[in-house]
Amino acid sequence: MKDKVRFFGVRGSIAAPGSETRATGGNTSCVRVDLGGECIILDGGTGLRALGAEVGNRPLQATILFSHLHWDHIQGIPFFGPLYNPKSRITLVGPEGLKDALETQMSKPNFPVGMEVMGASITFKTVYPGDAFAAGKVKVETAALNHPGGAIGYRLSYRGRVVAYLCDNEHTEFGFGDDLRDLAKDADVLIYDAQYLPEEYPQKTGWGHSTYEFGARLAEAAGARQLVLTHHEPTRSDAEVDAIECRARVRFENSWAAREGAEFVLGGKTRSAPSDRMLERYLATTLATG
C-alpha cells in the first residue's frame, strides 16, 4: 500500500453543501493518512461518514486523532460505519474530555441511540500538547495550537516520511514558535488552517483561525515540500478557493487548496502546476471583482 494522504472533509465551522462548493467539497474536517501500513484519521468531522462508506462492510483497524472537540471536528462519529462493525478496532485519541464529548453528542435530545450500540472494539486515549506516542509503527508528536478552548497539532512520521496537521490555529503578530516549526519540519505534506484571507483576519482575531499567507511563511521556514490549505470558510465558493490557491503560490510555490477526494502520495513527485480550469475560474473571478 502506498503512503498517502487523502482528504474527505475540508470545510471549517459547518458543512457547506451546494452548487457553489461542489468542486471543493462541503464536508467538515477529516483526513485519512496511510503511513507505514497504518490507517490514521485526522479529525472526525462530517467527512468521516464518506470515509466509512468507502471502507464499506470490511473491518477497519485505525487510529483517529482529534485536534479538539468543537462540533465540526466530531460530528461524523455517529455516522462512521466501521464503528458499528464488531470486527473493527478503533483507537480514539484526543484532548481530555473526548469520551464525554462523543457520548454527549449521541445522547438525548441530540441523537436517537448512544455509543453503546457500536459493536467495534473502541479504545480511548487522552493526549496533551507536547506528548509523543506511537500509532502502530508511526511516531506521533504533538504541540499546542492557538484556538479557543485549546487544540492539538500532530506530526506523523515513519521512515523519513512526514505529515503535519495544524488545523484550527490562530497565528499571532509574534509569528510561530519553535514548537510549530518543529512539528512542520521537512514535512512531505503540511496541512494548515487557512479559513480567512489576510484582509479578513483583522476582523476575525480571537476566532482561532489563520490565513494562507501565514501557512506559506511556516511552510517555507520549516522546509515543507508541500502546503495544503484546509478548513475553508463555509461561505467560500469553488472559485474563491481557487483564488486562494493561486495567491498562496505566489508566496510558496507548492501550495494547494484541500479538496475532497484530493490525494497526495508521500515520497512521490511534488505537484506544482495549477490546472488550466482552476486558472480560468480564478481569472474570471478576478476580472469580475476588479
N, C-alpha and C positions, 0 to 999 in steps of 0.2 A: 504493500500500500504506500502511495506517495505521501510525503509530509506536506500538508497543505492547510490553508485557511479558507473557510467558506462562510459567506455572510447570509444569514437568514432573517435578520431584523436590523434596520439601520436608522430608525427614527428615534427621536427623543420625546419625552413627556407624555405623548399619547399616540396611539395608532392613527394613521392618516391615509386610509384607502381612497382611491378616486382616480378619475381620468387624468388629472394633472400630476399624479405621483406614481403612475403605473411603472414607468421605466426604472425609477429609483427603488420603489417599494414603499409600503406603508406600515410595515410591522416594526415594533419596538425591539430594543437591543437583544441580539442573540447571534453569537458567532461560534462556529464549530472549528476546532483545531485538531487535526490528526497529526500526531507527532510521536515518533518512536513506537508506533503501533498502539498508542494510547488515544482514546477519544476524550477530549477535554472541551467542554462547552463553556463559553464566557457569557454569563448573564442569561436570565430566563424570561425575557420579555415575550411579547406575543409571537415573535418569530419562532419560538420554541415549538409551537404547535406544528408548523410546517416541517421542522427538523424531525419531529417524531413521526409525522406522516411518511416521510421518506424512509425512515427505518422500517415502518410497517409492523408486521407481526413478529419480526425477528427480535430475540432478546438483545439487550444492549448493556454493555459494561462501560460506564462513563463517569467522569467527574464533572460536576457543574460548579463553576466558580462565580460567585455573586460579588459584584463590585459594591453593592449596597442594597437596601431594601425598599427603595421607592417603587411605586406600583408598576412603572414602565419597565422595570427590570425583573419582576416576579410574576407578572400576570399570565405567562404561558404555562406555568407549572400545572395547574389543574387540567390542562388540555394536552399534556405531554404523554402520548400513548405508551412509551416504554415504562413509565412508572406504574402502569396497570398490568404489566406482564410479569408473572411470578418468576420467570427465569432471568429477569433483568437485575443487574446490580448497579445501583446508582449512589454515588457519594456526593452529598450536597455540602459545599464549603462556602462559608461567608462570615460576615461580622456577627458579633454577639446579638442574639435575638432572632436569628434566622429561622429556627424551628417554630418559634411562636408566631412569627410573621406569616409563614406559609400556612400554618394551621388556622390562624385567624382568617386568612383570605378564603379558606374553604369551610368557614363556619357560618351559621345563620346570623344575619339575614343575607350574607354575601353570596352563598353558594349552597346548592341543594344537598351535597354529600361532603363528608370530611375526608381527610387524608387516610383514614383507616381503611378506605375501600381500595387503596392502592396495593397491588399484590407484590410489587418488586421488593427486593432487599434494599432498604434505604438506610444509609449511614449519614449522620450529621457531624460536621466538624467545624468548630469555631476557629477563625483566623484573625489575628491582629496585625495591623500595619507593621512591617519590619520582620514578620515571621518568614521562615523559609521551610519548605517541606517537599515531599515527593508525591507526585501523582503517577503511580507506577514507575516507569523509567524516566519520567520527565521531572526536572527540577523546577520548582515554583518558588519565585521570590516575590516579595510584596513591598509596597510603600504606601503611605497615606496620600490621598488626593484631597484637594481643597473643594469641599462640597458641603452644603448644609446638612448637618447630621453625620457627616463623615462618609468617606468612600475609600475603596482599596484599589490600587493599581497592581497589575500582575505582570510578571515576566516568566515566560515558559521557555526552557532551554533543554536541548538534547543534542549531544554530539556536534556542537557548534552552530546549530540552527536555533534561531531565537524569534519568538513572537512577544511583543509587548502590547499590553492592553491598558490604556489610560483613558477611561471613559468617565464622564462626569467630573471634570476637573476645571476649576476656575483659575486661570493664571493671574498673577498679580504684577504690580509695577516693578517688583523686585526680580521678576523673571522666574527661573526654575532653579531648584536646589540640586545638590549632588545626587539626592535620592532618586529624583525623576530622571536625571541624565543617566544614572547607573542602570535604572530599570530599562531604559530605551537603548542602551549602548549596543552598537553593532547589530541592531535588530534587523532580521530579514524583512519583517513587516512590523511597523509601528502603527497601531490603531489608536487614533486620538480624537477626542471630543472637539467638534467644530460647529456647535449649534448656532453660533452667532457670527455675523460679519463684523469686521473691525469697527465699522461705522455704527453698528448697533450696540456694541459692547458697553459703551459708557452708560447707556440706559438700562443695562441688564446686570450691572455689578451686584454681587450678592446672590445671584440666582444659581451659581455653581457650574457655569459652563465657559467654554473658551472659543477660540477662533482658528481658522485655517492658518492665519499668519503666525500665531504663536506655535501651532503644531509644526510648521515648517522650520521655525527657529530651533525648536527642540530636536527635530529630526536631523538637522544639519549639525548641531552641536554634539549629538550622540553618535553620529556616523551611521544612522539607519540607512538601509538600502531603499526601502520604500515606505512612504507615508500614506496611510489610508484614513481618510476623514469620515467620521461617523457621528451618530446622534443628531441627525439633521433636524432642524426646526420643522415641526409638523406642517406648517403652512408653506414650506418651501416647495415650489414646483420642480418638475424634472429639469426644465430649462435653467432655473435658478441654481440647482445643484450642479449642473454642467458648468455654469459660470464660475462657481466657487472652485471647481476643479481646475479650470483654466487659470484663475487668479493665483491659486496655490502653486501652480507650476512655474509661474514667474519667479517665485521665491525659492522653491525646491522642486527640481525637475521631475523627480519620480514620485509625484503626488497623485493620489486617486481619491475620488469620492466613493465611499462604500455604497454598493447597490445590492439588493437582494439577488442571490444567485452568483455573485461575483466570486471567483476562486483565484487564490494565489498559491502557486506551488513553491514551497521553500527549497532553496538551492537551485531553482530554475532560472531562466533568463529573466532579468528585470524588465518589466514593461515600462515604456516611457512615452510613446506617441499617442496623442488623443485621437479618437476616431473622427472621420470626416463628418459623420452625422452629429456627433457631440459638438464639434466646432460650428457647424451650421446653426444648431439651436442656440449656441452661445452668441454668435454674431447677430442672429435675428433678435435675440433678447436685448443685446447691447444697443443695436440700432433703434429698436422700438422705444427704449427708455432714454435714449440720448446719452 
